[in-house]
């Protein structure tokens, strides 16, 4: 048995829009997001920050028309490096940088909150919601002891997560966006 969502917790994994309601910014950048085929690495960062960040290739979508259809159907803000695609989307943000850290900097400049929550809410692999692994639940052999290190499991793909060295590196990357 796993812990359910805490109604007082602003990182409720059942909230599809992201952290603290996922509104993103006061000036219009808001989730949920759809990232086109050029932004796969960025998707993982956004998911670790609690945003619902669908990645087109995860959905088997590559063609521009299908990307636009999905963004509209799921009311997602499209994040893209494609000028023409951004211009055709109802809600989009055109990113100009190639490297994920520079793309994160662009998002931060646009006003998107980029912080790691103490309790993960999204799977970095598939974007599914995660739930806390309870004491006694089976975890992979390579995972640390769940009694000593809190763990979460994706409800969709089964991936197990914990705050370890990768978490620390992402936290450092996000902290370094200001400078």
C-alpha distance (Angstrom), angle and dihedral (degrees) to the residues before:
residue distance angle dihedral
X1 . . .
X2 3.81 . .
X3 3.76 135.0 .
X4 3.80 114.6 -92.5
X5 3.80 125.2 -136.9
X6 3.77 115.9 -66.2
X7 3.82 108.3 -128.9
X8 3.80 90.1 -150.3
X9 3.82 91.9 52.6
X10 3.82 114.1 96.7
X11 3.83 89.9 -155.3
X12 3.81 93.0 64.2
X13 3.84 103.8 162.8
X14 3.80 90.7 -147.6
X15 3.83 89.8 64.5
X16 3.82 101.4 94.1
X17 3.78 96.3 -158.0
X18 3.78 101.5 65.2
X19 3.78 139.2 -112.7
X20 3.77 119.5 2.6
X21 3.77 91.0 -2.4
X22 3.79 92.3 -39.8
X23 3.75 95.7 -111.8
X24 3.80 87.7 144.3
X25 3.79 102.9 -158.6
X26 3.76 140.8 -1.4
X27 3.80 90.4 -119.6
X28 3.78 98.5 62.9
X29 3.83 109.4 -83.7
X30 3.76 103.5 124.7
X31 3.76 141.8 150.2
X32 2.83 160.7 -85.0
X33 3.79 91.5 83.7
X34 3.79 137.3 -157.8
X35 3.79 115.6 -157.6
X36 3.77 118.0 -157.7
X37 3.80 124.2 -131.8
X38 3.81 93.2 -81.8
X39 3.82 95.2 61.0
X40 3.81 107.2 57.1
X41 3.81 96.4 126.8
X42 3.80 91.0 48.8
X43 3.81 89.9 55.7
X44 3.81 91.3 64.7
X45 3.80 92.4 52.8
X46 3.80 92.6 49.5
X47 3.80 91.4 48.1
X48 3.81 90.6 51.2
X49 3.82 87.2 53.0
X50 3.80 88.2 55.8
X51 3.80 99.6 -103.3
X52 3.78 123.7 139.7
X53 3.81 95.2 -119.5
X54 3.80 113.9 172.2
X55 3.81 115.5 -166.0
X56 3.79 116.8 -146.5
X57 3.81 95.6 -136.6
X58 3.82 90.9 51.6
X59 3.80 85.1 61.4
X60 3.81 93.2 45.9
X61 3.80 91.2 -110.6
X62 3.78 124.3 135.7
X63 3.81 108.2 142.7
X64 3.81 116.4 94.8
X65 3.81 94.3 -126.6
X66 3.79 91.6 53.5
X67 3.80 91.2 47.6
X68 3.81 90.4 51.9
X69 3.81 91.9 45.9
X70 3.80 91.3 52.1
X71 3.81 93.1 47.2
X72 3.81 89.8 52.2
X73 3.81 95.8 42.3
X74 3.80 92.8 51.5
X75 3.82 96.2 33.8
X76 3.80 92.2 -121.7
X77 3.78 129.7 159.8
X78 3.80 107.3 -120.3
X79 3.79 116.9 -131.0
X80 3.80 111.3 -163.1
X81 3.80 145.9 149.2
X82 3.82 90.4 -145.4
X83 3.82 110.1 102.7
X84 3.80 94.9 -160.5
X85 3.80 93.8 45.8
X86 3.81 91.6 49.8
X87 3.79 89.9 51.1
X88 3.80 91.8 53.7
X89 3.80 96.6 48.0
X90 3.76 121.6 94.6
X91 3.81 92.4 -134.9
X92 3.78 120.1 13.9
X93 3.77 147.7 142.0
X94 3.79 119.2 -143.6
X95 3.79 111.7 -143.1
X96 3.78 116.4 -159.9
X97 3.79 102.1 -172.2
X98 3.81 125.8 90.3
X99 3.80 101.5 -154.0
X100 3.83 119.4 75.2
X101 3.82 93.7 -130.3
X102 3.80 90.2 53.5
X103 3.81 89.6 46.5
X104 3.81 88.9 52.7
X105 3.79 88.3 51.4
X106 3.83 89.1 53.1
X107 3.80 90.5 51.3
X108 3.80 91.4 48.3
X109 3.81 89.9 49.7
X110 3.81 88.2 51.3
X111 3.81 86.9 56.5
X112 3.80 102.7 -101.8
X113 3.81 112.7 148.4
X114 3.80 108.3 -123.3
X115 3.78 109.8 -171.3
X116 3.78 134.2 129.5
X117 3.76 114.9 -119.9
X118 3.78 119.5 -139.2
X119 3.79 87.9 -122.3
X120 3.82 113.5 49.5
X121 3.79 114.7 -135.5
X122 3.84 104.4 -179.8
X123 3.78 133.9 52.3
X124 3.80 111.0 -116.8
X125 3.80 90.1 -150.1
X126 3.82 104.0 48.6
X127 3.84 106.8 3.9
X128 3.81 93.0 -117.0
X129 3.80 121.2 141.8
X130 3.79 117.0 -92.7
X131 3.77 130.1 -143.5
X132 3.77 132.1 -161.3
X133 3.80 116.2 -91.5
X134 3.79 107.4 -123.8
X135 3.79 124.5 -136.1
X136 3.79 107.8 -83.9
X137 3.82 95.6 24.4
X138 3.77 113.5 129.3
X139 3.81 116.4 -105.0
X140 3.82 131.9 179.1
X141 3.81 117.6 -79.1
X142 3.81 91.0 -116.5
X143 3.81 92.8 56.3
X144 3.80 119.7 97.1
X145 3.79 119.9 -108.7
X146 3.84 106.0 -70.3
X147 3.81 90.5 -144.9
X148 3.82 90.1 61.5
X149 3.83 99.4 31.6
X150 3.82 120.3 38.4
X151 3.80 112.4 -125.7
X152 3.78 136.8 -167.0
X153 3.82 130.9 -157.2
X154 3.78 126.8 -151.6
X155 3.78 110.1 -117.8
X156 3.81 90.3 -147.0
X157 3.83 108.8 40.7
X158 3.82 100.9 16.4
X159 3.83 95.1 -125.2
X160 3.82 112.2 156.8
X161 3.82 119.3 -138.3
X162 3.78 136.2 -172.5
X163 3.79 135.5 169.9
X164 3.80 102.7 -94.2
X165 3.80 137.9 131.6
X166 3.83 93.5 -49.0
X167 3.81 89.8 53.5
X168 3.81 89.6 50.1
X169 3.83 92.3 50.3
X170 3.81 91.5 50.6
X171 3.82 90.4 48.0
X172 3.84 89.5 52.0
X173 3.81 91.0 47.8
X174 3.79 91.8 51.8
X175 3.80 92.2 45.6
X176 3.81 89.6 52.5
X177 3.82 94.3 56.3
X178 3.79 91.7 89.0
X179 3.77 95.4 58.5
